[in-house]
Amino acid sequence: MRAAAQGFALGLIEQAASNEKADDPFAQRRLQSRQRLRAEVRLLETQTRGLLPKKHPIDHDHMEVKVGVHQRAKAVDEDDRADACRAVALRQALPQIRLCASQGVRFALDDFGTGFSSLTYLRQLPVNTLKIDQSFVHDMLRDPDDLTIVEGVVGLSTAFRHQVIAEGVESADHALMLMEMGCYLVQGFGIAKPMPGKDTLAWIKTFKPDPRWLENAAQRLSRDDFQLVLAEVNHRQWLASLQNWMRQDPEHRGSSPPLDGHECNFGHWYYGDGEKRYGHLPEYRDAEAVHLRIHGLAQQLVLQNEHGEESISRQTESELIGAAEEFRDILARIRTTVKHTDAGQ
C-alpha cells in the first residue's frame, strides 16, 4: 500500500509536468521544483529505512526529528500550484513520519507560526514538540504583538499536550519571561552559541544559569494573568519609542510618544482592567508613583531635547532609565505575588 501511495503521489507530480504550457514563463521554475520534490520524496523513503531498527524500537528520549514546510520565493500566480505540490509532499511524507513515530522517534514542528508550519500540520502530523520561530521571540520584550503570538503558541502546545521550545532566545530576560508563560525549553545565544559536540560537556560543567531562572523554575502565571506580562512589554515599547524619537533628526521627526501617564498603553491598562483585577495588591499601588515619575522625566527630556540642551538631557535620560528599571522590578514583584506552582515542572 505504501508503494501505491508513493506511485500515486509521484504520478500527480508527473501529470502536473505534462500539463505545462510551452509559453508559460514560470514553467521551467516549476519543473525544477517538482524535480527537487521527486528527489526529496525518494530520499525520505531511503533515509527512513536506514533509520528504523529491524527488531528494537528507538529510545524516544534519544532521537527527535525536526519537521518543517518552508516557502520559497515565487510569483503570485504560482500560489495554487505551489499549494498543490506541498499537499502532495505532505501526503507522501505522512506515512513515513507515522512509521518513524510508531518506532519511538519524536518529531518537532519547526518554525511554528511562519510560512506553512501552521495549524494544518499541527493537526495532521504526529508531532511531540512545537518550536516557536525566532522571529517572534526576538522582539517579544518590546513588541506586544510578538509577545501575544508567543503566548498563544505556548497555550496551544498546552492544549495539545505538546512540549514547546522557543528559538532565538538572546538574553536572560527573554528566558525569564518565557518561563513565566510556561515555556521552559529554549535555545539561542542567551544560553550558548553553537559549539562542537566535543565541547558540550565542559560547557555544561561551567554553565551558571541566571539566579532568577532558579527562583521561577517551579512557578508560572496563569493565562488570566498574561496581561501583567503584556503591560511590561507595552512599557518597554513606549520607552524604546521615546529613545528612537530622541535620536531622529529634529527637522524630520514627528510627535513624541504619549507623555501623559494616563494616556500611554500601560496607563490605559493600569487605570482600567488592571485596577479592577490587581488594585487590592500593595505592589500594584506602588507602581503608580514610579510610573508617573517616569512620565515626568520623559516630559523634561523632550523639552530639553527640543531646546538643544544635550548635556542635561543625557543626565535626565540616565535618571529615566534608572526609574524604568525600578518600575520593571515592581511589575516583577506583582507577577511573583500572583504566580502559582506549576505541578508539571
Contacts in CASP RR format, 6 or more apart in sequence:
PFRMAT RR
TARGET T0000
AUTHOR 0000-0000-0000
METHOD contacts of the structure
MODEL  1
MRAAAQGFALGLIEQAASNEKADDPFAQRRLQSRQRLRAEVRLLETQTRG
LLPKKHPIDHDHMEVKVGVHQRAKAVDEDDRADACRAVALRQALPQIRLC
ASQGVRFALDDFGTGFSSLTYLRQLPVNTLKIDQSFVHDMLRDPDDLTIV
EGVVGLSTAFRHQVIAEGVESADHALMLMEMGCYLVQGFGIAKPMPGKDT
LAWIKTFKPDPRWLENAAQRLSRDDFQLVLAEVNHRQWLASLQNWMRQDP
EHRGSSPPLDGHECNFGHWYYGDGEKRYGHLPEYRDAEAVHLRIHGLAQQ
LVLQNEHGEESISRQTESELIGAAEEFRDILARIRTTVKHTDAGQ
2 95 0 8 1.000
5 91 0 8 1.000
5 92 0 8 1.000
5 95 0 8 1.000
6 41 0 8 1.000
6 45 0 8 1.000
6 92 0 8 1.000
9 41 0 8 1.000
9 88 0 8 1.000
9 89 0 8 1.000
9 91 0 8 1.000
9 92 0 8 1.000
10 38 0 8 1.000
10 41 0 8 1.000
10 92 0 8 1.000
12 84 0 8 1.000
12 88 0 8 1.000
13 34 0 8 1.000
13 37 0 8 1.000
13 38 0 8 1.000
13 85 0 8 1.000
13 88 0 8 1.000
16 30 0 8 1.000
16 34 0 8 1.000
16 81 0 8 1.000
16 84 0 8 1.000
16 85 0 8 1.000
17 31 0 8 1.000
17 34 0 8 1.000
20 27 0 8 1.000
20 30 0 8 1.000
20 31 0 8 1.000
21 27 0 8 1.000
26 75 0 8 1.000
26 77 0 8 1.000
26 78 0 8 1.000
29 74 0 8 1.000
29 78 0 8 1.000
30 78 0 8 1.000
30 81 0 8 1.000
33 72 0 8 1.000
33 82 0 8 1.000
33 85 0 8 1.000
34 85 0 8 1.000
37 85 0 8 1.000
37 88 0 8 1.000
37 89 0 8 1.000
40 89 0 8 1.000
41 89 0 8 1.000
41 92 0 8 1.000
41 93 0 8 1.000
44 92 0 8 1.000
44 93 0 8 1.000
44 96 0 8 1.000
45 96 0 8 1.000
48 96 0 8 1.000
48 99 0 8 1.000
48 100 0 8 1.000
51 100 0 8 1.000
51 105 0 8 1.000
52 58 0 8 1.000
52 99 0 8 1.000
52 100 0 8 1.000
52 103 0 8 1.000
52 105 0 8 1.000
53 103 0 8 1.000
57 103 0 8 1.000
57 104 0 8 1.000
58 103 0 8 1.000
58 104 0 8 1.000
58 105 0 8 1.000
59 104 0 8 1.000
60 104 0 8 1.000
60 105 0 8 1.000
60 106 0 8 1.000
63 104 0 8 1.000
63 105 0 8 1.000
63 106 0 8 1.000
64 105 0 8 1.000
64 106 0 8 1.000
64 107 0 8 1.000
64 108 0 8 1.000
64 128 0 8 1.000
64 129 0 8 1.000
65 100 0 8 1.000
65 105 0 8 1.000
65 106 0 8 1.000
65 107 0 8 1.000
65 108 0 8 1.000
66 107 0 8 1.000
66 108 0 8 1.000
66 110 0 8 1.000
66 131 0 8 1.000
67 97 0 8 1.000
67 107 0 8 1.000
67 108 0 8 1.000
67 109 0 8 1.000
67 110 0 8 1.000
67 121 0 8 1.000
67 125 0 8 1.000
67 127 0 8 1.000
68 109 0 8 1.000
68 110 0 8 1.000
68 111 0 8 1.000
68 116 0 8 1.000
68 117 0 8 1.000
68 121 0 8 1.000
69 86 0 8 1.000
69 89 0 8 1.000
69 90 0 8 1.000
69 115 0 8 1.000
69 116 0 8 1.000
69 117 0 8 1.000
69 121 0 8 1.000
70 111 0 8 1.000
70 115 0 8 1.000
70 116 0 8 1.000
70 117 0 8 1.000
71 82 0 8 1.000
71 115 0 8 1.000
71 116 0 8 1.000
74 82 0 8 1.000
86 116 0 8 1.000
90 121 0 8 1.000
90 124 0 8 1.000
94 124 0 8 1.000
94 125 0 8 1.000
97 107 0 8 1.000
97 125 0 8 1.000
97 126 0 8 1.000
98 126 0 8 1.000
100 107 0 8 1.000
101 107 0 8 1.000
101 126 0 8 1.000
106 128 0 8 1.000
106 129 0 8 1.000
107 125 0 8 1.000
107 126 0 8 1.000
107 127 0 8 1.000
107 128 0 8 1.000
107 129 0 8 1.000
108 127 0 8 1.000
108 128 0 8 1.000
108 129 0 8 1.000
108 130 0 8 1.000
108 131 0 8 1.000
108 163 0 8 1.000
108 165 0 8 1.000
109 117 0 8 1.000
109 121 0 8 1.000
109 122 0 8 1.000
109 125 0 8 1.000
109 127 0 8 1.000
109 129 0 8 1.000
109 130 0 8 1.000
109 131 0 8 1.000
110 117 0 8 1.000
110 131 0 8 1.000
111 117 0 8 1.000
111 131 0 8 1.000
111 133 0 8 1.000
111 167 0 8 1.000
112 118 0 8 1.000
112 122 0 8 1.000
112 130 0 8 1.000
112 131 0 8 1.000
112 132 0 8 1.000
112 133 0 8 1.000
112 153 0 8 1.000
113 132 0 8 1.000
113 133 0 8 1.000
113 136 0 8 1.000
113 149 0 8 1.000
113 153 0 8 1.000
114 133 0 8 1.000
114 135 0 8 1.000
117 133 0 8 1.000
121 127 0 8 1.000
122 130 0 8 1.000
122 156 0 8 1.000
122 160 0 8 1.000
127 162 0 8 1.000
128 162 0 8 1.000
128 163 0 8 1.000
129 162 0 8 1.000
129 163 0 8 1.000
129 164 0 8 1.000
129 165 0 8 1.000
130 153 0 8 1.000
130 156 0 8 1.000
130 157 0 8 1.000
130 160 0 8 1.000
130 162 0 8 1.000
130 163 0 8 1.000
130 164 0 8 1.000
130 165 0 8 1.000
131 164 0 8 1.000
131 165 0 8 1.000
131 166 0 8 1.000
131 167 0 8 1.000
132 150 0 8 1.000
132 153 0 8 1.000
132 154 0 8 1.000
132 164 0 8 1.000
132 165 0 8 1.000
132 166 0 8 1.000
132 167 0 8 1.000
132 183 0 8 1.000
133 167 0 8 1.000
134 167 0 8 1.000
134 168 0 8 1.000
134 188 0 8 1.000
135 146 0 8 1.000
136 146 0 8 1.000
136 149 0 8 1.000
136 150 0 8 1.000
136 153 0 8 1.000
137 146 0 8 1.000
137 150 0 8 1.000
137 166 0 8 1.000
137 167 0 8 1.000
137 168 0 8 1.000
137 169 0 8 1.000
137 174 0 8 1.000
137 178 0 8 1.000
138 146 0 8 1.000
138 168 0 8 1.000
138 170 0 8 1.000
139 146 0 8 1.000
140 146 0 8 1.000
140 147 0 8 1.000
140 150 0 8 1.000
140 174 0 8 1.000
140 177 0 8 1.000
140 233 0 8 1.000
141 147 0 8 1.000
141 171 0 8 1.000
141 173 0 8 1.000
141 174 0 8 1.000
141 177 0 8 1.000
141 233 0 8 1.000
141 236 0 8 1.000
142 233 0 8 1.000
142 236 0 8 1.000
142 237 0 8 1.000
142 240 0 8 1.000
143 233 0 8 1.000
143 237 0 8 1.000
144 230 0 8 1.000
144 233 0 8 1.000
144 234 0 8 1.000
144 237 0 8 1.000
144 265 0 8 1.000
147 177 0 8 1.000
147 229 0 8 1.000
147 230 0 8 1.000
147 233 0 8 1.000
148 230 0 8 1.000
150 166 0 8 1.000
150 178 0 8 1.000
150 181 0 8 1.000
150 183 0 8 1.000
151 181 0 8 1.000
151 223 0 8 1.000
151 226 0 8 1.000
151 229 0 8 1.000
153 164 0 8 1.000
154 164 0 8 1.000
154 178 0 8 1.000
154 181 0 8 1.000
154 182 0 8 1.000
154 183 0 8 1.000
155 223 0 8 1.000
157 163 0 8 1.000
157 164 0 8 1.000
158 164 0 8 1.000
158 182 0 8 1.000
163 185 0 8 1.000
164 182 0 8 1.000
164 183 0 8 1.000
164 185 0 8 1.000
165 183 0 8 1.000
165 185 0 8 1.000
165 186 0 8 1.000
165 187 0 8 1.000
166 174 0 8 1.000
166 178 0 8 1.000
166 183 0 8 1.000
166 185 0 8 1.000
166 186 0 8 1.000
166 187 0 8 1.000
167 186 0 8 1.000
167 187 0 8 1.000
167 188 0 8 1.000
168 174 0 8 1.000
168 186 0 8 1.000
168 187 0 8 1.000
168 188 0 8 1.000
168 189 0 8 1.000
169 175 0 8 1.000
169 178 0 8 1.000
169 186 0 8 1.000
169 187 0 8 1.000
169 188 0 8 1.000
169 189 0 8 1.000
169 190 0 8 1.000
169 191 0 8 1.000
170 188 0 8 1.000
170 189 0 8 1.000
170 190 0 8 1.000
171 190 0 8 1.000
172 190 0 8 1.000
172 210 0 8 1.000
172 212 0 8 1.000
172 213 0 8 1.000
174 186 0 8 1.000
174 190 0 8 1.000
175 186 0 8 1.000
175 190 0 8 1.000
175 191 0 8 1.000
175 210 0 8 1.000
175 213 0 8 1.000
176 210 0 8 1.000
176 212 0 8 1.000
176 213 0 8 1.000
176 216 0 8 1.000
177 229 0 8 1.000
178 184 0 8 1.000
178 186 0 8 1.000
179 213 0 8 1.000
179 216 0 8 1.000
179 217 0 8 1.000
179 220 0 8 1.000
180 216 0 8 1.000
180 220 0 8 1.000
180 221 0 8 1.000
180 229 0 8 1.000
180 335 0 8 1.000
180 339 0 8 1.000
181 220 0 8 1.000
181 221 0 8 1.000
181 226 0 8 1.000
181 229 0 8 1.000
182 220 0 8 1.000
182 221 0 8 1.000
182 342 0 8 1.000
184 217 0 8 1.000
184 345 0 8 1.000
192 203 0 8 1.000
192 207 0 8 1.000
195 203 0 8 1.000
216 339 0 8 1.000
217 345 0 8 1.000
218 341 0 8 1.000
218 342 0 8 1.000
218 345 0 8 1.000
219 336 0 8 1.000
219 339 0 8 1.000
219 340 0 8 1.000
219 341 0 8 1.000
219 342 0 8 1.000
220 339 0 8 1.000
220 340 0 8 1.000
220 342 0 8 1.000
220 345 0 8 1.000
221 228 0 8 1.000
221 229 0 8 1.000
221 335 0 8 1.000
221 338 0 8 1.000
221 339 0 8 1.000
221 340 0 8 1.000
222 338 0 8 1.000
222 340 0 8 1.000
225 335 0 8 1.000
225 338 0 8 1.000
225 339 0 8 1.000
227 269 0 8 1.000
227 273 0 8 1.000
227 274 0 8 1.000
227 277 0 8 1.000
228 278 0 8 1.000
228 331 0 8 1.000
228 334 0 8 1.000
228 335 0 8 1.000
228 338 0 8 1.000
229 335 0 8 1.000
230 269 0 8 1.000
231 266 0 8 1.000
231 269 0 8 1.000
231 270 0 8 1.000
231 274 0 8 1.000
231 331 0 8 1.000
232 328 0 8 1.000
232 331 0 8 1.000
234 264 0 8 1.000
234 265 0 8 1.000
234 266 0 8 1.000
234 269 0 8 1.000
235 264 0 8 1.000
235 266 0 8 1.000
235 291 0 8 1.000
235 324 0 8 1.000
235 327 0 8 1.000
235 328 0 8 1.000
235 331 0 8 1.000
236 328 0 8 1.000
237 265 0 8 1.000
238 257 0 8 1.000
238 258 0 8 1.000
238 264 0 8 1.000
238 265 0 8 1.000
238 266 0 8 1.000
239 320 0 8 1.000
239 324 0 8 1.000
241 257 0 8 1.000
242 256 0 8 1.000
242 257 0 8 1.000
242 298 0 8 1.000
242 301 0 8 1.000
242 302 0 8 1.000
243 317 0 8 1.000
245 253 0 8 1.000
245 254 0 8 1.000
245 256 0 8 1.000
245 257 0 8 1.000
246 301 0 8 1.000
246 305 0 8 1.000
246 313 0 8 1.000
246 317 0 8 1.000
248 254 0 8 1.000
250 305 0 8 1.000
250 306 0 8 1.000
256 298 0 8 1.000
256 302 0 8 1.000
257 264 0 8 1.000
257 298 0 8 1.000
258 264 0 8 1.000
259 295 0 8 1.000
259 296 0 8 1.000
259 298 0 8 1.000
259 299 0 8 1.000
259 302 0 8 1.000
260 295 0 8 1.000
261 267 0 8 1.000
261 291 0 8 1.000
261 292 0 8 1.000
261 295 0 8 1.000
262 268 0 8 1.000
262 271 0 8 1.000
264 295 0 8 1.000
266 291 0 8 1.000
267 291 0 8 1.000
270 287 0 8 1.000
270 288 0 8 1.000
270 291 0 8 1.000
274 284 0 8 1.000
278 284 0 8 1.000
278 334 0 8 1.000
278 338 0 8 1.000
279 285 0 8 1.000
281 334 0 8 1.000
281 337 0 8 1.000
281 338 0 8 1.000
283 330 0 8 1.000
283 333 0 8 1.000
283 334 0 8 1.000
283 337 0 8 1.000
284 334 0 8 1.000
286 330 0 8 1.000
287 327 0 8 1.000
287 330 0 8 1.000
287 331 0 8 1.000
287 334 0 8 1.000
290 323 0 8 1.000
290 326 0 8 1.000
290 327 0 8 1.000
290 330 0 8 1.000
291 327 0 8 1.000
293 323 0 8 1.000
294 320 0 8 1.000
294 323 0 8 1.000
294 324 0 8 1.000
294 327 0 8 1.000
297 316 0 8 1.000
297 319 0 8 1.000
297 320 0 8 1.000
297 323 0 8 1.000
298 320 0 8 1.000
300 316 0 8 1.000
301 313 0 8 1.000
301 316 0 8 1.000
301 317 0 8 1.000
301 320 0 8 1.000
304 312 0 8 1.000
304 313 0 8 1.000
304 316 0 8 1.000
305 313 0 8 1.000
END
